[in-house]
């Protein structure tokens, strides 16, 4: 897994910093497309991203 800041993750995924923050805090459901983007950038599976 890459060690990225939220700013770097936002830039690499194309997901805004504000949206990443709301996802991280659990205030917004993450879409499948967003999961795919985040997992791809972090080079982990979606299951790992979800903590499974």
mmCIF file of the N, C-alpha and C atoms, coordinates in Angstrom:
data_MODEL
# 
_entry.id   MODEL 
# 
loop_
_atom_site.group_PDB 
_atom_site.id 
_atom_site.type_symbol 
_atom_site.label_atom_id 
_atom_site.label_alt_id 
_atom_site.label_comp_id 
_atom_site.label_asym_id 
_atom_site.label_entity_id 
_atom_site.label_seq_id 
_atom_site.pdbx_PDB_ins_code 
_atom_site.Cartn_x 
_atom_site.Cartn_y 
_atom_site.Cartn_z 
_atom_site.occupancy 
_atom_site.B_iso_or_equiv 
_atom_site.pdbx_formal_charge 
_atom_site.auth_seq_id 
_atom_site.auth_comp_id 
_atom_site.auth_asym_id 
_atom_site.auth_atom_id 
_atom_site.pdbx_PDB_model_num 
ATOM 1   N N  . UNK A 1 1  ? 0.853   -1.176 0.000  1.00 0.00 ? 1  UNK A N  1 
ATOM 2   C CA . UNK A 1 1  ? 0.000   0.000  0.000  1.00 0.00 ? 1  UNK A CA 1 
ATOM 3   C C  . UNK A 1 1  ? 0.897   1.236  0.000  1.00 0.00 ? 1  UNK A C  1 
ATOM 4   N N  . UNK A 1 2  ? 0.522   2.194  -0.804 1.00 0.00 ? 2  UNK A N  1 
ATOM 5   C CA . UNK A 1 2  ? 1.249   3.459  -0.852 1.00 0.00 ? 2  UNK A CA 1 
ATOM 6   C C  . UNK A 1 2  ? 0.907   4.300  0.366  1.00 0.00 ? 2  UNK A C  1 
ATOM 7   N N  . UNK A 1 3  ? 1.884   5.034  0.847  1.00 0.00 ? 3  UNK A N  1 
ATOM 8   C CA . UNK A 1 3  ? 1.634   5.982  1.929  1.00 0.00 ? 3  UNK A CA 1 
ATOM 9   C C  . UNK A 1 3  ? 1.413   7.358  1.323  1.00 0.00 ? 3  UNK A C  1 
ATOM 10  N N  . UNK A 1 4  ? 0.171   7.730  1.133  1.00 0.00 ? 4  UNK A N  1 
ATOM 11  C CA . UNK A 1 4  ? -0.163  8.997  0.493  1.00 0.00 ? 4  UNK A CA 1 
ATOM 12  C C  . UNK A 1 4  ? -0.892  9.916  1.458  1.00 0.00 ? 4  UNK A C  1 
ATOM 13  N N  . UNK A 1 5  ? -0.729  11.198 1.245  1.00 0.00 ? 5  UNK A N  1 
ATOM 14  C CA . UNK A 1 5  ? -1.552  12.157 1.971  1.00 0.00 ? 5  UNK A CA 1 
ATOM 15  C C  . UNK A 1 5  ? -2.926  12.182 1.307  1.00 0.00 ? 5  UNK A C  1 
ATOM 16  N N  . UNK A 1 6  ? -3.907  12.771 1.979  1.00 0.00 ? 6  UNK A N  1 
ATOM 17  C CA . UNK A 1 6  ? -5.232  12.904 1.363  1.00 0.00 ? 6  UNK A CA 1 
ATOM 18  C C  . UNK A 1 6  ? -5.149  13.741 0.093  1.00 0.00 ? 6  UNK A C  1 
ATOM 19  N N  . UNK A 1 7  ? -4.303  14.763 0.103  1.00 0.00 ? 7  UNK A N  1 
ATOM 20  C CA . UNK A 1 7  ? -4.156  15.609 -1.085 1.00 0.00 ? 7  UNK A CA 1 
ATOM 21  C C  . UNK A 1 7  ? -3.630  14.795 -2.270 1.00 0.00 ? 7  UNK A C  1 
ATOM 22  N N  . UNK A 1 8  ? -2.634  13.954 -2.014 1.00 0.00 ? 8  UNK A N  1 
ATOM 23  C CA . UNK A 1 8  ? -2.070  13.114 -3.074 1.00 0.00 ? 8  UNK A CA 1 
ATOM 24  C C  . UNK A 1 8  ? -3.092  12.093 -3.559 1.00 0.00 ? 8  UNK A C  1 
ATOM 25  N N  . UNK A 1 9  ? -3.818  11.476 -2.626 1.00 0.00 ? 9  UNK A N  1 
ATOM 26  C CA . UNK A 1 9  ? -4.837  10.498 -3.003 1.00 0.00 ? 9  UNK A CA 1 
ATOM 27  C C  . UNK A 1 9  ? -5.929  11.156 -3.833 1.00 0.00 ? 9  UNK A C  1 
ATOM 28  N N  . UNK A 1 10 ? -6.337  12.343 -3.434 1.00 0.00 ? 10 UNK A N  1 
ATOM 29  C CA . UNK A 1 10 ? -7.353  13.075 -4.196 1.00 0.00 ? 10 UNK A CA 1 
ATOM 30  C C  . UNK A 1 10 ? -6.866  13.346 -5.612 1.00 0.00 ? 10 UNK A C  1 
ATOM 31  N N  . UNK A 1 11 ? -5.632  13.792 -5.740 1.00 0.00 ? 11 UNK A N  1 
ATOM 32  C CA . UNK A 1 11 ? -5.085  14.103 -7.059 1.00 0.00 ? 11 UNK A CA 1 
ATOM 33  C C  . UNK A 1 11 ? -4.979  12.857 -7.930 1.00 0.00 ? 11 UNK A C  1 
ATOM 34  N N  . UNK A 1 12 ? -4.539  11.751 -7.356 1.00 0.00 ? 12 UNK A N  1 
ATOM 35  C CA . UNK A 1 12 ? -4.338  10.527 -8.136 1.00 0.00 ? 12 UNK A CA 1 
ATOM 36  C C  . UNK A 1 12 ? -5.641  9.811  -8.480 1.00 0.00 ? 12 UNK A C  1 
ATOM 37  N N  . UNK A 1 13 ? -6.665  9.965  -7.649 1.00 0.00 ? 13 UNK A N  1 
ATOM 38  C CA . UNK A 1 13 ? -7.940  9.288  -7.918 1.00 0.00 ? 13 UNK A CA 1 
ATOM 39  C C  . UNK A 1 13 ? -8.924  10.158 -8.683 1.00 0.00 ? 13 UNK A C  1 
ATOM 40  N N  . UNK A 1 14 ? -8.709  11.469 -8.644 1.00 0.00 ? 14 UNK A N  1 
ATOM 41  C CA . UNK A 1 14 ? -9.684  12.376 -9.243 1.00 0.00 ? 14 UNK A CA 1 
ATOM 42  C C  . UNK A 1 14 ? -10.907 12.579 -8.364 1.00 0.00 ? 14 UNK A C  1 
ATOM 43  N N  . UNK A 1 15 ? -10.817 12.146 -7.111 1.00 0.00 ? 15 UNK A N  1 
ATOM 44  C CA . UNK A 1 15 ? -11.895 12.330 -6.136 1.00 0.00 ? 15 UNK A CA 1 
ATOM 45  C C  . UNK A 1 15 ? -11.520 13.543 -5.289 1.00 0.00 ? 15 UNK A C  1 
ATOM 46  N N  . UNK A 1 16 ? -12.447 14.456 -5.110 1.00 0.00 ? 16 UNK A N  1 
ATOM 47  C CA . UNK A 1 16 ? -12.110 15.682 -4.390 1.00 0.00 ? 16 UNK A CA 1 
ATOM 48  C C  . UNK A 1 16 ? -11.716 15.393 -2.946 1.00 0.00 ? 16 UNK A C  1 
ATOM 49  N N  . UNK A 1 17 ? -10.907 16.282 -2.415 1.00 0.00 ? 17 UNK A N  1 
ATOM 50  C CA . UNK A 1 17 ? -10.465 16.177 -1.033 1.00 0.00 ? 17 UNK A CA 1 
ATOM 51  C C  . UNK A 1 17 ? -11.653 16.195 -0.076 1.00 0.00 ? 17 UNK A C  1 
ATOM 52  N N  . UNK A 1 18 ? -12.642 17.023 -0.368 1.00 0.00 ? 18 UNK A N  1 
ATOM 53  C CA . UNK A 1 18 ? -13.837 17.104 0.479  1.00 0.00 ? 18 UNK A CA 1 
ATOM 54  C C  . UNK A 1 18 ? -14.585 15.776 0.496  1.00 0.00 ? 18 UNK A C  1 
ATOM 55  N N  . UNK A 1 19 ? -14.742 15.161 -0.655 1.00 0.00 ? 19 UNK A N  1 
ATOM 56  C CA . UNK A 1 19 ? -15.443 13.874 -0.723 1.00 0.00 ? 19 UNK A CA 1 
ATOM 57  C C  . UNK A 1 19 ? -14.647 12.797 -0.003 1.00 0.00 ? 19 UNK A C  1 
ATOM 58  N N  . UNK A 1 20 ? -13.335 12.756 -0.201 1.00 0.00 ? 20 UNK A N  1 
ATOM 59  C CA . UNK A 1 20 ? -12.514 11.773 0.511  1.00 0.00 ? 20 UNK A CA 1 
ATOM 60  C C  . UNK A 1 20 ? -12.673 11.927 2.020  1.00 0.00 ? 20 UNK A C  1 
ATOM 61  N N  . UNK A 1 21 ? -12.714 13.158 2.489  1.00 0.00 ? 21 UNK A N  1 
ATOM 62  C CA . UNK A 1 21 ? -12.886 13.403 3.920  1.00 0.00 ? 21 UNK A CA 1 
ATOM 63  C C  . UNK A 1 21 ? -14.214 12.894 4.445  1.00 0.00 ? 21 UNK A C  1 
ATOM 64  N N  . UNK A 1 22 ? -15.288 13.124 3.691  1.00 0.00 ? 22 UNK A N  1 
ATOM 65  C CA . UNK A 1 22 ? -16.601 12.655 4.153  1.00 0.00 ? 22 UNK A CA 1 
ATOM 66  C C  . UNK A 1 22 ? -16.686 11.136 4.116  1.00 0.00 ? 22 UNK A C  1 
ATOM 67  N N  . UNK A 1 23 ? -16.027 10.521 3.138  1.00 0.00 ? 23 UNK A N  1 
ATOM 68  C CA . UNK A 1 23 ? -15.985 9.052  3.083  1.00 0.00 ? 23 UNK A CA 1 
ATOM 69  C C  . UNK A 1 23 ? -15.214 8.524  4.286  1.00 0.00 ? 23 UNK A C  1 
ATOM 70  N N  . UNK A 1 24 ? -14.053 9.111  4.548  1.00 0.00 ? 24 UNK A N  1 
ATOM 71  C CA . UNK A 1 24 ? -13.204 8.659  5.651  1.00 0.00 ? 24 UNK A CA 1 
ATOM 72  C C  . UNK A 1 24 ? -13.917 8.779  7.000  1.00 0.00 ? 24 UNK A C  1 
ATOM 73  N N  . UNK A 1 25 ? -14.692 9.826  7.180  1.00 0.00 ? 25 UNK A N  1 
ATOM 74  C CA . UNK A 1 25 ? -15.424 10.021 8.441  1.00 0.00 ? 25 UNK A CA 1 
ATOM 75  C C  . UNK A 1 25 ? -16.694 9.172  8.519  1.00 0.00 ? 25 UNK A C  1 
ATOM 76  N N  . UNK A 1 26 ? -17.058 8.505  7.439  1.00 0.00 ? 26 UNK A N  1 
ATOM 77  C CA . UNK A 1 26 ? -18.255 7.677  7.435  1.00 0.00 ? 26 UNK A CA 1 
ATOM 78  C C  . UNK A 1 26 ? -19.531 8.458  7.234  1.00 0.00 ? 26 UNK A C  1 
ATOM 79  N N  . UNK A 1 27 ? -19.407 9.681  6.730  1.00 0.00 ? 27 UNK A N  1 
ATOM 80  C CA . UNK A 1 27 ? -20.580 10.528 6.512  1.00 0.00 ? 27 UNK A CA 1 
ATOM 81  C C  . UNK A 1 27 ? -21.152 10.412 5.110  1.00 0.00 ? 27 UNK A C  1 
ATOM 82  N N  . UNK A 1 28 ? -20.564 9.568  4.299  1.00 0.00 ? 28 UNK A N  1 
ATOM 83  C CA . UNK A 1 28 ? -21.014 9.408  2.914  1.00 0.00 ? 28 UNK A CA 1 
ATOM 84  C C  . UNK A 1 28 ? -20.687 7.997  2.468  1.00 0.00 ? 28 UNK A C  1 
ATOM 85  N N  . UNK A 1 29 ? -21.620 7.381  1.761  1.00 0.00 ? 29 UNK A N  1 
ATOM 86  C CA . UNK A 1 29 ? -21.353 6.069  1.192  1.00 0.00 ? 29 UNK A CA 1 
ATOM 87  C C  . UNK A 1 29 ? -20.420 6.227  0.001  1.00 0.00 ? 29 UNK A C  1 
ATOM 88  N N  . UNK A 1 30 ? -19.525 5.282  -0.123 1.00 0.00 ? 30 UNK A N  1 
ATOM 89  C CA . UNK A 1 30 ? -18.570 5.304  -1.226 1.00 0.00 ? 30 UNK A CA 1 
ATOM 90  C C  . UNK A 1 30 ? -19.143 4.501  -2.393 1.00 0.00 ? 30 UNK A C  1 
ATOM 91  N N  . UNK A 1 31 ? -19.011 5.021  -3.596 1.00 0.00 ? 31 UNK A N  1 
ATOM 92  C CA . UNK A 1 31 ? -19.527 4.324  -4.778 1.00 0.00 ? 31 UNK A CA 1 
ATOM 93  C C  . UNK A 1 31 ? -18.540 3.241  -5.210 1.00 0.00 ? 31 UNK A C  1 
ATOM 94  N N  . UNK A 1 32 ? -19.012 2.324  -6.018 1.00 0.00 ? 32 UNK A N  1 
ATOM 95  C CA . UNK A 1 32 ? -18.138 1.273  -6.540 1.00 0.00 ? 32 UNK A CA 1 
ATOM 96  C C  . UNK A 1 32 ? -17.004 1.879  -7.359 1.00 0.00 ? 32 UNK A C  1 
ATOM 97  N N  . UNK A 1 33 ? -17.306 2.889  -8.138 1.00 0.00 ? 33 UNK A N  1 
ATOM 98  C CA . UNK A 1 33 ? -16.282 3.551  -8.952 1.00 0.00 ? 33 UNK A CA 1 
ATOM 99  C C  . UNK A 1 33 ? -15.208 4.183  -8.056 1.00 0.00 ? 33 UNK A C  1 
ATOM 100 N N  . UNK A 1 34 ? -15.630 4.811  -6.978 1.00 0.00 ? 34 UNK A N  1 
ATOM 101 C CA . UNK A 1 34 ? -14.671 5.415  -6.048 1.00 0.00 ? 34 UNK A CA 1 
ATOM 102 C C  . UNK A 1 34 ? -13.826 4.342  -5.369 1.00 0.00 ? 34 UNK A C  1 
ATOM 103 N N  . UNK A 1 35 ? -14.462 3.238  -4.970 1.00 0.00 ? 35 UNK A N  1 
ATOM 104 C CA . UNK A 1 35 ? -13.711 2.124  -4.383 1.00 0.00 ? 35 UNK A CA 1 
ATOM 105 C C  . UNK A 1 35 ? -12.660 1.616  -5.351 1.00 0.00 ? 35 UNK A C  1 
ATOM 106 N N  . UNK A 1 36 ? -13.056 1.440  -6.603 1.00 0.00 ? 36 UNK A N  1 
ATOM 107 C CA . UNK A 1 36 ? -12.126 0.956  -7.624 1.00 0.00 ? 36 UNK A CA 1 
ATOM 108 C C  . UNK A 1 36 ? -10.943 1.905  -7.785 1.00 0.00 ? 36 UNK A C  1 
ATOM 109 N N  . UNK A 1 37 ? -11.225 3.192  -7.845 1.00 0.00 ? 37 UNK A N  1 
ATOM 110 C CA . UNK A 1 37 ? -10.158 4.193  -8.011 1.00 0.00 ? 37 UNK A CA 1 
ATOM 111 C C  . UNK A 1 37 ? -9.199  4.193  -6.827 1.00 0.00 ? 37 UNK A C  1 
ATOM 112 N N  . UNK A 1 38 ? -9.759  4.213  -5.619 1.00 0.00 ? 38 UNK A N  1 
ATOM 113 C CA . UNK A 1 38 ? -8.925  4.270  -4.418 1.00 0.00 ? 38 UNK A CA 1 
ATOM 114 C C  . UNK A 1 38 ? -8.079  3.006  -4.295 1.00 0.00 ? 38 UNK A C  1 
ATOM 115 N N  . UNK A 1 39 ? -8.693  1.846  -4.456 1.00 0.00 ? 39 UNK A N  1 
ATOM 116 C CA . UNK A 1 39 ? -7.957  0.587  -4.360 1.00 0.00 ? 39 UNK A CA 1 
ATOM 117 C C  . UNK A 1 39 ? -6.869  0.517  -5.427 1.00 0.00 ? 39 UNK A C  1 
ATOM 118 N N  . UNK A 1 40 ? -7.171  0.977  -6.632 1.00 0.00 ? 40 UNK A N  1 
ATOM 119 C CA . UNK A 1 40 ? -6.184  0.957  -7.707 1.00 0.00 ? 40 UNK A CA 1 
ATOM 120 C C  . UNK A 1 40 ? -4.980  1.824  -7.396 1.00 0.00 ? 40 UNK A C  1 
ATOM 121 N N  . UNK A 1 41 ? -5.217  3.010  -6.910 1.00 0.00 ? 41 UNK A N  1 
ATOM 122 C CA . UNK A 1 41 ? -4.119  3.926  -6.578 1.00 0.00 ? 41 UNK A CA 1 
ATOM 123 C C  . UNK A 1 41 ? -3.292  3.375  -5.418 1.00 0.00 ? 41 UNK A C  1 
ATOM 124 N N  . UNK A 1 42 ? -3.958  2.785  -4.430 1.00 0.00 ? 42 UNK A N  1 
ATOM 125 C CA . UNK A 1 42 ? -3.246  2.246  -3.269 1.00 0.00 ? 42 UNK A CA 1 
ATOM 126 C C  . UNK A 1 42 ? -2.644  0.870  -3.535 1.00 0.00 ? 42 UNK A C  1 
ATOM 127 N N  . UNK A 1 43 ? -2.961  0.285  -4.685 1.00 0.00 ? 43 UNK A N  1 
ATOM 128 C CA . UNK A 1 43 ? -2.461  -1.035 -5.085 1.00 0.00 ? 43 UNK A CA 1 
ATOM 129 C C  . UNK A 1 43 ? -2.857  -2.114 -4.076 1.00 0.00 ? 43 UNK A C  1 
ATOM 130 N N  . UNK A 1 44 ? -4.132  -2.063 -3.658 1.00 0.00 ? 44 UNK A N  1 
ATOM 131 C CA . UNK A 1 44 ? -4.686  -3.082 -2.774 1.00 0.00 ? 44 UNK A CA 1 
ATOM 132 C C  . UNK A 1 44 ? -6.046  -3.510 -3.323 1.00 0.00 ? 44 UNK A C  1 
ATOM 133 N N  . UNK A 1 45 ? -6.540  -4.638 -2.820 1.00 0.00 ? 45 UNK A N  1 
ATOM 134 C CA . UNK A 1 45 ? -7.857  -5.096 -3.249 1.00 0.00 ? 45 UNK A CA 1 
ATOM 135 C C  . UNK A 1 45 ? -8.944  -4.300 -2.529 1.00 0.00 ? 45 UNK A C  1 
ATOM 136 N N  . UNK A 1 46 ? -10.132 -4.332 -3.096 1.00 0.00 ? 46 UNK A N  1 
ATOM 137 C CA . UNK A 1 46 ? -11.262 -3.664 -2.451 1.00 0.00 ? 46 UNK A CA 1 
ATOM 138 C C  . UNK A 1 46 ? -11.551 -4.316 -1.100 1.00 0.00 ? 46 UNK A C  1 
ATOM 139 N N  . UNK A 1 47 ? -11.369 -5.628 -1.007 1.00 0.00 ? 47 UNK A N  1 
ATOM 140 C CA . UNK A 1 47 ? -11.572 -6.322 0.266  1.00 0.00 ? 47 UNK A CA 1 
ATOM 141 C C  . UNK A 1 47 ? -10.612 -5.794 1.326  1.00 0.00 ? 47 UNK A C  1 
ATOM 142 N N  . UNK A 1 48 ? -9.349  -5.586 0.938  1.00 0.00 ? 48 UNK A N  1 
ATOM 143 C CA . UNK A 1 48 ? -8.374  -5.026 1.883  1.00 0.00 ? 48 UNK A CA 1 
ATOM 144 C C  . UNK A 1 48 ? -8.762  -3.605 2.281  1.00 0.00 ? 48 UNK A C  1 
ATOM 145 N N  . UNK A 1 49 ? -9.232  -2.841 1.312  1.00 0.00 ? 49 UNK A N  1 
ATOM 146 C CA . UNK A 1 49 ? -9.641  -1.466 1.578  1.00 0.00 ? 49 UNK A CA 1 
ATOM 147 C C  . UNK A 1 49 ? -10.789 -1.428 2.578  1.00 0.00 ? 49 UNK A C  1 
ATOM 148 N N  . UNK A 1 50 ? -11.693 -2.373 2.459  1.00 0.00 ? 50 UNK A N  1 
ATOM 149 C CA . UNK A 1 50 ? -12.837 -2.455 3.374  1.00 0.00 ? 50 UNK A CA 1 
ATOM 150 C C  . UNK A 1 50 ? -12.472 -3.073 4.721  1.00 0.00 ? 50 UNK A C  1 
ATOM 151 N N  . UNK A 1 51 ? -11.272 -3.620 4.829  1.00 0.00 ? 51 UNK A N  1 
ATOM 152 C CA . UNK A 1 51 ? -10.828 -4.216 6.086  1.00 0.00 ? 51 UNK A CA 1 
ATOM 153 C C  . UNK A 1 51 ? -11.182 -5.675 6.234  1.00 0.00 ? 51 UNK A C  1 
ATOM 154 N N  . UNK A 1 52 ? -11.543 -6.325 5.138  1.00 0.00 ? 52 UNK A N  1 
ATOM 155 C CA . UNK A 1 52 ? -11.904 -7.753 5.182  1.00 0.00 ? 52 UNK A CA 1 
ATOM 156 C C  . UNK A 1 52 ? -10.676 -8.620 5.037  1.00 0.00 ? 52 UNK A C  1 
# 
